[in-house]
Amino acid sequence: MPEFVTLVYLSFTFVALYFFSFFIILTLKNRKELFSYPEPKKNYTISVLIPAYNEQDSIEDTINHIMASNYPKENLEMIAINDGSTDNTLKILKSLEKRYTNLKLINKKNSGKADSLNQGIELAKGELIAVVDSDSFPSPDSLRKLTGYFNDPKMGAVTSFVSARNQEKNFLAKIQSAEYLILGWSRKLLDFIDSVYVTNGPLSLYRKSFAEKVGGFDIKTVTEDIDITWNMLYHGYKTGMCLDARVTTVVPHRFKIWFAQRTRWGVGGLQAIAKYRKMMFRKGMFGMFVVPYVSFSIIMSIVAFTFSLYLILQFILTRFLATGYSIATDSTVFRFQEINLYPSVIFFFMVVLFTLSLSYYWYVQTKTNQYSASSIRKFFNTLFYILVYLAIYPIVWFSSIYKFIRKDYGWYTK
Amino acid sequence: MTSTKSNKHIFWQAFISAFIIFWTGIMLGILFESSRADKLEYIYFNAETDIFDILIKNEIISEFDLECDIGLKENINFADQIYFEARELEKYDASTQITTEILELHKRYDLLRVMLWKNMIDFQKKCPNETNTVVYIYEYDDPSNNKQAVQITLSRVLLDLKEKYKDDVVLIPIAGDTNVKSLEILKDIYDLTETPIVIIHQKHVVKGLTSLSELESYLN
């Protein structure tokens, strides 16, 4: 009988192989339809909501990008919501309001993004609501590509493919660029099983009537985009994703801001799980897959990290003590013969999984044609993403869990 | 967009796929570990033949009152041989995760080393000589972090000793918790109740951490 540690490793290996097979089979089965999208049967009227809090650096560019959309202007309404900004955001919006006749402005006290969006929905006249973060920049054809999904009368929300606008800024931005690529790709694959569980902030479309039926955006959650998506699924509406509808967004390039953002996302995920926990293993893809999948991913990530950390710390502690004792007894501190070069079966499994992941990521990168960086840098970024970024990411979960337990959400109004 | 219907089998298809890859890996792993065990088994078989040869040789030397030098060198060489084989065995052992063949082999090697120790005791009685028998009994099965650190250090100290005194030291490391009955008797005889422990000439017992200079002070 293998040892406990080996059994844990083998269990993780099996789970990893399962999800790897899951995504590979989904890719193979749907490879011809990854980038396709339904043509809209009618020209839907769209109200684009742009909530803004202290976005003086990007808001004008965001609105200009939406204005440059090839979607018929007569069917496009824009509503910018200034959420009590303390910088020049309001001033910029007022000047833009004069320039663009179909831009409406809501100026309100700071009450959070969800509340801003709800006020926007109240004013909106479109059949569809587009939400665009004020630091995001949709491509000209993205709105048109997203609307076709609403030919399906059950479709409630459709999201786009986000990439990092400032990916060349620094290493952290580059790694997030690799991450966004994988997130977008896997989200598209989940679309094929009706399980898109996040309609992202940079660009997503909602059917206004459904958004109203589910009560709009929940002001008590810190990630209103996750919440409304789960709410739509809970009410039996469909969610979708268009890989060819592109939007770029500014990703944090400072560690502190990145960590705060990810902690907030984590808290939002935990809030969603807590809110819809009773749906776990209930009927439908939402209960049978989405809720368990998200919960299981978090648990697996935390357990794997804790277990690995425990083993690494044990190893370091033993070697540290042995070095101290060797110095104290005046013996050789290290011998090359002590290094064990005989690989174990688990090691082989890890190599296989790593090689498969790297190849798959490479395939995704090639298909989406994301990077402008050179191949070697691309390879290094991917390598770092798989080996380091993903390995230490669970630290964010610890921070999120801590804040979630303490109810330290702190993002309602900022 | 493909409908969910055409993807509804994805869950069990992924399971079957993962299951096949996983079990192929496990089977290859078993084959891999077994081939390592076979290799060690072959080395062990030779070592076993050697020790029987040495035991009989020692009997003959004693029986026919022959020169002790004839047997001494071979005892030392054999001890060195199984010491270095044992070091490799430990590494194989650490890399073995699925099968238990190497664990069984470990116990047999320990038995071989107990035989060597007993042979050295007998040989010393029949042919008193200046060679130092240094037996190191350690904990094999899941020692605590601190004990593991002490054992790593002791291994380094003993290897320093062996490198310094070469053929003047016969080093015999034995796992003390693999349930070798003959070792249990020897432990009772010399009152060895804890691990790790170093015994020199069956007279000097050093418990826990020790230094090269302390061990040197007990040598002939």
Interface residues (C-beta under 8 A of the other chain):
Chain A: M1 P2 E3 T6 Y9 L10 T13 F14 L17 Y18 F19 F20 S21 F22 I24 I25 L26 K29 N30 E33 S36 Y37 P38 Y149 D191 F192 I193 D194 G240 M285 Q314 L317 T318 R319 F320 L321 A322 G324 Y325 S326 A328 T329 D330 S331 T332 V333 R335 Q337 E338 N340 L341 Y342 P343 S344 V345 I346 F347 F348 F349 V352
Chain B: M1 T2 T4 S6 N7 K8 I10 F11 Q13 A14 F15 S17 A18 I21 F22 G25 I26 L28 G29 F32 E33 R36 R87 K91 Y92 A94 S95 T96 Q97 I98 T100 N145 N146 Q148 A149 V150 I152 T153 R156 V157 L159 D160 L209 T210 S211 L212 S213
